[in-house]
């Protein structure tokens, strides 16, 4: 059996160990000619398989290098077609740490024209996804078959998914950032805006652009978001109530110069700069100068008392108009009698204020206005600050009319921020603080004495009298001891003539006036007379009640306790009893 097995395997070319060594060459290659054709076809098959495997490996390697490797380095930089350096902008916060401006990662859509499949069809699909685009414009770019074009910036996730679904190799995503303002209009004039390339173009965004770009540390503002919202809501309501063209309100920390709230109406949404009109983007609080009218009598009185040339007990003749060389000064609803310094302010006498200015003289007036920064732009982090308009020094010095006119509120134009900053110094003990909207380090910023502490005490009493007895009565908020001064100034027409029925009204105030913590300015441009104002459009009928409403609402927010002293309670009861009869 074994022999048969061996014999069978031998015939089947089976060899025992060592037996193949004895094979003859002719026996080894006996079947070569018969099998060479079979071996050749098998080789071609193996060679083809190897080529396919190599090709698949190359494709896999290329996909790995394109899709995987970039994401291993930076998940936010998934696009390899970044044309410019990505800008990172630091957050902006309010005084309590709430975010008021931030940047979010987003994508731009670029078209690499040479890789676009069917330019016409692609243009039609892009216009369908982005209806704001014009087909002709997009198609004209794509059909050139050269260059890379930005089709749309800051795509939403949904828009990105629609573009990806097109599967067009010529459409590329580019990493970018979008500046976002979560509170929309609320702080638009303070924060400003950044353009589509993430460069600051207005407000803090422009004023501190390098700081915001170079540092990831947030910028902290002095503004309080909650107080800002309260002030804006009340101001907007009353601007509509009195049909004013615009309105401004500034709340200032009287002892530090920090701006706690600043509203300029109308305003705009900085998230949508494409719809921003020129009037709405104008910041009236810092960029507009105007003749403020009788509120300047506060500074005129403080100057006169601090100079020593006018005493608090002194009286001034207001029995008849004051005739000067080139003009005559009248009182609006005059008392036609001699007035004390307090009565000059309480009754807002133009004649009394002009006499006070003339008695003090040009040098005292000029030097004092220079000390309260009425000749220069304010040194703030906002770029929108206006330079006051003042007479030339030589002509001013030679003209008693100019000295007298400035004494009661005309002849010089300053911004609302100039006014409230100087007013805070008048009532806080005489220390001027440069206003700021950005939190600064301790002892930073300009501080200087402009009047004595004694003069400041006298002015506080006078300001209180204006509210309890004069044109500011509607701001006499019980418990908060408001002190202030009204001002109503006629506007100029195109020919430089004053218009009787077009005015700007202003009310400057501080509370509590016995120990001032905050100063408030409210200004309205061309408020209209209504039935509720009995036909009047002066400050006492619009700016004053608006300020009263603001103080009533924000004092609790600012943690200022009401002080219901016995005297005020007694006066309140007497008034109520009188009306009850």
C-alpha positions in Angstrom: 0.0 0.0 0.0 2.8 2.3 0.9 4.5 1.6 -2.4 1.3 2.3 -4.2 1.0 5.5 -2.4 4.6 6.5 -3.1 4.2 5.5 -6.7 1.0 7.5 -7.1 2.6 10.6 -5.6 5.6 10.1 -7.6 3.6 10.2 -10.8 2.0 13.4 -9.4 5.4 15.0 -9.1 5.7 14.4 -5.4 9.2 14.0 -4.1 10.6 12.7 -0.8 13.0 15.0 1.1 16.2 15.4 -0.8 14.9 13.7 -3.9 14.3 16.9 -5.8 18.0 17.6 -5.7 18.5 14.8 -8.3 16.1 16.4 -10.8 17.5 17.0 -14.1 17.3 20.5 -15.7 15.2 19.2 -18.6 12.8 17.6 -16.1 12.5 20.8 -14.1 11.5 23.0 -17.0 9.7 20.4 -19.0 6.3 22.0 -18.5 7.5 25.7 -18.7 6.5 26.2 -22.3 3.1 24.8 -21.5 2.6 27.0 -18.4 4.2 30.3 -19.4 1.0 31.7 -20.9 -0.8 31.0 -17.6 1.9 32.6 -15.5 1.9 35.7 -17.7 -1.9 36.4 -17.3 -1.6 35.9 -13.5 1.2 38.4 -13.3 -0.8 41.1 -15.1 -3.6 40.6 -12.6 -1.3 40.9 -9.6 0.3 44.0 -11.1 -3.0 45.6 -11.6 -4.1 44.9 -8.1 -0.9 46.5 -6.7 -1.5 49.6 -8.8 -5.0 50.0 -7.5 -3.9 49.5 -3.9 -1.2 52.2 -4.3 -3.8 54.6 -5.9 -6.2 54.0 -3.0 -3.5 54.6 -0.5 -2.5 57.9 -2.2 -6.1 59.1 -2.1 -6.5 58.1 1.5 -3.3 59.9 2.4 -4.4 63.0 0.6 -7.8 63.0 2.4 -6.1 62.5 5.7 -3.8 65.5 5.1 -6.6 67.7 3.9 -9.4 66.9 6.4 -7.7 65.6 9.5 -4.4 67.2 10.0 -5.6 70.9 10.1 -8.1 70.0 12.8 -5.4 68.5 15.0 -3.8 71.9 15.4 -6.8 74.3 15.8 -10.4 73.3 15.7 -11.4 76.9 15.0 -9.1 77.1 11.9 -10.6 74.3 9.9 -10.4 76.3 6.7 -7.0 76.4 4.9 -8.0 79.4 2.6 -7.6 82.2 5.2 -6.7 85.3 3.2 -5.9 87.6 6.2 -5.0 87.4 9.8 -7.9 86.7 12.1 -8.7 89.6 14.5 -9.6 88.9 18.1 -11.4 91.6 20.1 -11.7 91.6 23.8 -15.1 91.7 25.5 -16.6 94.9 26.9 -18.3 94.8 30.2 -20.5 97.1 32.3 -19.4 98.2 35.8 -20.9 95.1 37.3 -19.3 92.6 34.8 -22.2 92.1 32.5 -21.1 91.5 28.8 -22.2 94.4 26.6 -20.0 93.5 23.6 -18.3 90.2 22.6 -17.0 88.3 19.6 -18.3 85.0 18.3 -16.6 82.6 15.8 -18.2 82.5 12.4 -17.5 81.7 8.8 -17.3 83.7 5.6 -18.1 82.3 2.2 -15.5 82.7 -0.6 -15.7 81.5 -4.2 -12.6 80.2 -5.9 -13.8 81.0 -9.4 -11.5 78.5 -11.2 -12.9 75.6 -9.2 -16.6 76.6 -9.5 -18.8 74.0 -11.2 -21.2 75.7 -13.7 -21.0 79.4 -12.7 -24.5 80.2 -13.8 -26.1 77.4 -11.9 -24.0 78.2 -8.8 -24.9 81.8 -9.0 -28.6 81.0 -9.1 -28.3 78.7 -6.1 -26.3 81.3 -4.1 -28.9 84.0 -4.8 -31.6 81.5 -3.7 -29.8 81.0 -0.3 -28.8 84.7 0.0 -31.7 86.8 -1.5 -29.9 90.0 -0.7 -27.3 89.2 -3.3 -27.7 90.2 -7.0 -27.5 87.4 -9.5 -25.7 89.5 -12.2 -23.0 90.6 -9.7 -22.3 87.0 -8.5 -22.4 85.5 -12.0 -20.1 88.1 -13.4 -17.5 87.2 -10.8 -17.8 83.4 -11.1 -17.7 83.2 -14.9 -14.3 84.9 -15.0 -12.8 81.6 -13.9 -10.0 83.3 -12.0 -9.5 84.9 -8.6 -11.1 84.3 -5.2 -14.1 86.5 -4.2 -16.0 87.0 -0.9 -19.6 86.1 -1.5 -21.1 86.5 2.0 -19.7 87.2 5.5 -20.7 85.9 8.8 -22.8 82.9 7.7 -25.3 81.4 10.1 -25.0 77.6 10.8 -28.1 77.0 8.7 -26.6 78.9 5.7 -23.3 76.9 6.1 -25.3 73.7 5.9 -27.0 74.8 2.7 -23.7 75.7 1.1 -22.2 72.4 2.1 -25.2 70.5 0.6 -24.3 72.1 -2.8 -21.1 70.0 -2.9 -19.3 72.7 -5.0 -15.5 72.5 -4.7 -15.1 76.1 -5.6 -17.1 77.3 -2.5 -14.8 77.7 0.5 -15.4 78.7 4.1 -13.1 81.2 5.8 -12.8 81.5 9.6 -13.8 84.9 10.9 -15.3 86.6 14.0 -18.5 88.6 14.4 -18.9 91.4 16.9 -22.1 91.0 18.8 -23.9 93.6 21.0 -26.5 91.6 23.1 -28.3 94.7 24.4 -28.8 96.3 21.0 -29.6 100.0 21.2 -29.1 100.4 24.9 -25.4 101.4 24.9 -25.0 102.1 21.2 -23.4 105.6 21.5 -21.0 104.6 24.3 -19.8 101.3 22.9 -20.0 102.3 19.2 -19.5 99.6 16.5 -16.9 97.5 14.7 -17.0 97.3 11.0 -17.3 94.1 8.9 -13.5 93.6 9.1 -13.6 93.8 13.0 -12.0 97.3 13.2 -13.6 99.8 15.6 -15.3 102.7 13.8 -17.0 104.6 16.6 -17.4 104.9 20.4 -15.2 102.8 22.7 -14.7 100.3 19.9 -12.7 102.9 18.1 -11.3 104.9 21.0 -9.7 101.8 22.5 -9.3 99.8 19.3 -5.7 98.9 19.9 -6.3 97.9 23.5 -9.2 95.7 22.5 -7.3 94.0 19.8 -4.0 93.5 21.6 -5.4 92.2 24.9 -7.8 89.5 25.8 -8.5 91.3 29.1 -12.1 92.7 29.0 -12.7 96.5 29.0 -14.8 97.5 32.0 -17.1 100.5 31.6 -18.3 102.8 34.3 -21.9 102.5 33.1 -24.5 100.5 35.0 -26.6 98.4 32.6 -29.7 98.5 34.8 -29.6 102.2 35.5 -28.9 102.9 31.8 -32.0 100.9 30.8 -34.1 102.9 33.3 -32.8 106.3 32.1 -33.3 105.4 28.5 -36.8 104.1 29.0 -38.0 107.2 30.8 -36.2 109.6 28.4 -37.6 107.9 25.3 -41.1 108.0 26.7 -40.9 111.7 27.5 -39.2 112.6 24.2 -42.3 111.2 22.5 -44.6 112.8 25.0 -43.2 116.3 24.3 -42.6 115.6 20.6 -38.9 116.5 20.8 -36.5 116.0 17.9 -33.9 114.4 20.2 -33.1 114.0 23.9 -30.0 113.5 26.0 -29.5 112.3 29.6 -26.2 111.9 31.5 -25.8 110.6 35.0 -22.5 111.3 36.6 -20.9 110.2 39.8 -20.4 113.7 41.3 -17.3 112.7 43.3 -15.3 110.6 40.7 -16.4 111.8 37.3 -17.5 108.3 36.3 -20.4 108.2 33.9 -23.1 105.8 35.3 -25.5 106.3 32.4 -25.4 108.2 29.1 -28.3 108.2 26.7 -28.6 110.0 23.3 -31.8 109.6 21.4 -32.5 108.7 18.7 -30.1 105.7 18.8 -29.5 102.6 16.7 -28.7 98.9 16.9 -25.0 98.4 16.5 -25.6 94.8 15.3 -27.0 96.2 12.1 -24.8 99.0 10.9 -26.3 98.8 7.4 -29.5 100.5 8.6 -27.9 103.1 10.8 -28.9 106.6 9.6 -26.7 109.7 10.2 -29.0 111.4 12.7 -29.3 108.3 14.9 -25.6 107.6 15.0 -24.8 111.2 16.2 -24.0 111.2 20.0 -25.6 114.4 21.2 -24.2 113.9 24.8 -20.5 114.5 23.8 -20.4 115.5 20.1 -23.0 118.3 20.0 -22.3 121.8 21.3 -25.1 124.3 21.9 -25.9 127.5 23.8 -27.3 126.1 27.0 -29.1 129.2 28.3 -29.8 129.8 31.9 -27.9 126.7 33.2 -24.7 128.8 32.7 -26.0 131.1 35.4 -24.8 128.5 37.9 -21.2 128.9 36.7 -21.5 132.6 36.5 -22.7 132.8 40.1 -20.0 130.4 41.4 -17.4 132.5 39.6 -18.6 135.7 41.0 -18.9 134.4 44.6 -15.5 132.6 44.5 -13.7 135.7 43.1 -14.8 137.7 46.1 -16.2 140.5 43.9 -19.8 139.5 44.7 -21.1 138.7 48.2 -23.9 136.2 48.8 -25.9 139.0 50.6 -25.5 141.4 47.7 -28.5 142.6 45.6 -28.7 143.6 41.9 -31.0 146.1 40.1 -33.5 144.2 37.9 -36.1 146.9 38.0 -35.7 147.7 34.2 -33.9 146.2 31.2 -30.1 146.5 31.2 -29.0 148.7 28.3 -25.5 148.1 26.8 -23.7 149.6 23.9 -25.0 147.2 21.2 -27.9 145.4 22.9 -30.5 145.5 25.7 -30.9 142.6 28.1 -34.4 141.7 29.3 -35.8 139.2 31.8 -38.3 136.5 30.8 -41.3 137.2 33.1 -39.2 139.6 35.2 -39.7 140.5 38.8 -38.9 144.2 38.0 -37.2 144.8 41.4 -33.9 144.4 43.1 -32.9 140.8 43.5 -30.5 139.0 45.9 -28.0 136.5 44.5 -30.4 133.7 45.5 -33.3 135.4 43.8 -31.3 135.9 40.6 -31.0 132.1 40.3 -34.5 131.3 41.7 -36.1 133.6 39.2 -33.5 133.1 36.5 -32.9 136.8 36.0 -30.9 137.6 32.8 -30.4 141.2 34.1 -29.1 140.1 37.5 -26.7 137.5 36.0 -25.4 140.0 33.4 -24.8 142.6 36.2 -23.0 140.0 38.2 -20.8 139.1 35.3 -19.9 142.7 34.5 -19.1 143.3 38.2 -16.7 140.3 38.2 -15.1 141.4 34.9 -13.7 139.7 31.8 -10.5 138.2 33.4 -12.5 136.4 36.2 -15.0 135.1 33.6 -12.4 134.0 31.1 -10.1 132.3 33.7 -13.0 130.5 35.4 -14.5 129.1 32.1 -11.0 127.9 31.2 -10.7 126.1 34.6 -13.9 124.2 34.1 -12.6 123.0 30.7 -15.1 125.1 28.6 -12.4 125.8 26.0 -11.1 122.3 25.1 -12.3 118.9 24.0 -13.0 116.5 26.9 -10.2 113.9 27.4 -12.3 110.8 27.2 -12.0 107.4 25.6 -14.8 108.3 23.2 -13.7 109.7 19.8 -16.9 111.6 19.4 -16.1 114.7 21.5 -16.8 118.2 20.3 -14.7 121.3 20.9 -16.6 124.2 22.5 -17.3 127.3 20.4 -16.1 130.5 22.2 -15.5 134.1 21.2 -12.0 135.2 20.3 -10.2 136.4 23.4 -9.4 139.9 22.1 -13.0 140.7 21.0 -14.3 139.1 24.1 -12.1 141.3 26.3 -13.2 144.5 24.6 -16.9 143.7 24.6 -19.1 144.2 27.7 -21.9 142.8 25.7 -20.1 139.5 25.3 -19.2 139.3 29.0 -22.9 140.1 30.0 -24.3 137.7 27.4 -22.2 134.8 28.5 -23.2 135.6 32.1 -26.8 134.6 31.4 -26.2 131.7 29.0 -25.6 132.8 25.4 -22.5 133.5 23.3 -20.7 130.2 24.1 -21.5 126.7 23.0 -20.5 123.6 24.9 -21.6 119.9 25.0 -23.9 118.4 27.6 -20.9 116.4 29.0 -19.0 119.7 29.5 -21.9 121.1 31.4 -22.6 118.2 33.8 -18.9 117.6 34.5 -18.4 121.3 35.5 -21.7 121.2 37.5 -20.6 118.2 39.5 -17.5 120.2 40.6 -19.6 123.2 41.6 -21.6 121.1 44.1 -19.1 118.4 45.2 -16.9 120.7 47.2 -15.1 122.4 44.3 -13.1 119.5 42.8 -13.2 119.0 39.0 -12.9 115.4 37.8 -12.3 114.6 34.1 -15.3 112.5 33.0 -14.8 108.9 32.0 -16.8 106.0 30.7 -14.0 103.4 31.4 -13.1 102.3 34.9 -9.8 103.7 35.8 -7.3 102.9 38.5 -7.3 104.8 41.8 -5.9 108.3 41.6 -6.0 108.1 37.8 -7.6 111.0 35.8 -7.5 114.7 36.2 -8.5 116.3 39.5 -8.2 120.0 40.3 -9.9 122.5 42.6 -11.9 125.2 40.8 -13.8 126.8 43.7 -13.4 126.8 47.4 -15.3 124.4 49.6 -17.2 127.4 51.1 -18.3 128.6 47.7 -19.5 125.1 46.9 -21.6 125.0 50.1 -23.2 128.3 49.2 -24.0 127.0 45.7 -25.6 123.9 47.0 -28.0 126.0 49.1 -28.8 128.2 46.0 -29.4 125.1 43.9 -31.8 123.7 46.5 -33.7 127.0 46.5 -34.2 126.8 42.7 -36.0 123.4 43.1 -38.0 124.3 46.2 -39.0 127.9 45.1 -38.1 128.4 41.5 -38.5 126.9 38.0 -37.2 123.5 39.2 -40.2 122.7 41.5 -41.3 119.7 39.4 -38.1 118.0 40.3 -38.6 118.3 44.1 -38.6 114.6 44.7 -39.6 114.1 48.3 -36.8 112.5 50.3 -33.9 113.0 47.9 -33.1 116.8 48.3 -32.7 117.6 44.6 -30.9 120.8 43.7 -30.5 122.1 40.2 -31.0 124.8 37.5 -33.2 125.1 34.4 -32.2 126.5 31.1 -34.2 127.3 28.0 -32.3 128.6 24.9 -33.6 129.7 21.6 -32.1 128.0 18.6 -30.5 129.7 15.6 -32.0 129.5 12.1 -29.9 129.1 8.9 -29.4 132.9 8.8 -28.0 133.1 12.4 -31.2 134.6 13.9 -32.8 133.3 17.1 -36.1 131.6 16.7 -38.9 132.2 19.2 -40.6 128.9 19.2 -37.7 126.5 18.7 -35.7 125.9 21.8 -33.4 123.5 23.6 -34.3 122.9 27.2 -31.9 121.7 29.9 -32.1 120.8 33.5 -29.0 120.1 35.6 -29.4 118.6 39.0 -27.6 116.8 41.9 -29.0 114.6 44.6 -29.0 114.6 47.6 -27.8 118.2 47.3 -26.7 118.4 51.0 -24.1 115.7 50.2 -24.1 115.2 46.4 -23.5 111.7 45.2 -24.8 112.0 41.6 -25.3 114.7 39.0 -27.9 114.5 36.3 -28.4 116.4 33.1 -31.6 116.1 30.9 -31.7 118.0 27.6 -34.5 118.1 24.9 -34.2 119.5 21.4 -37.3 121.4 20.2 -39.9 120.0 22.7 -43.4 121.1 21.8 -46.0 122.8 23.9 -48.9 120.5 24.8 -52.2 120.7 26.7 -50.4 119.2 29.7 -47.8 122.0 29.7 -50.5 124.7 29.3 -48.8 125.9 26.1 -45.3 126.2 27.5 -42.2 124.6 26.0 -39.7 125.8 28.6 -37.5 123.5 30.6 -39.6 123.6 33.7 -42.4 121.9 31.8 -40.5 119.1 30.0 -36.8 118.5 31.1 -37.6 119.1 34.8 -40.4 116.5 35.1 -38.4 114.1 33.1 -35.4 114.4 35.5 -37.8 114.1 38.4 -39.1 110.8 37.0 -35.6 109.5 36.4 -34.4 110.4 39.9 -37.4 108.7 41.5 -36.7 105.5 39.6 -32.9 105.3 39.8 -32.3 106.5 43.4 -33.3 103.0 44.8 -31.2 101.3 42.1 -28.2 103.4 43.3 -28.9 102.4 46.9 -29.5 106.0 48.0 -31.8 106.0 51.0 -34.6 108.6 51.1 -34.2 111.2 53.8 -37.7 112.2 55.0 -36.6 114.9 57.4 -39.2 116.7 59.6 -39.0 119.9 57.7 -39.8 118.4 54.3 -42.6 116.4 55.9 -44.0 119.5 57.5 -43.9 121.5 54.2 -45.5 118.6 52.4 -48.4 118.5 54.8 -48.9 122.3 54.5 -49.1 122.0 50.7 -51.5 119.1 50.9 -53.7 121.0 53.4 -53.8 124.0 51.1 -54.8 122.0 48.1 -57.4 120.1 50.2 -59.2 123.3 51.0 
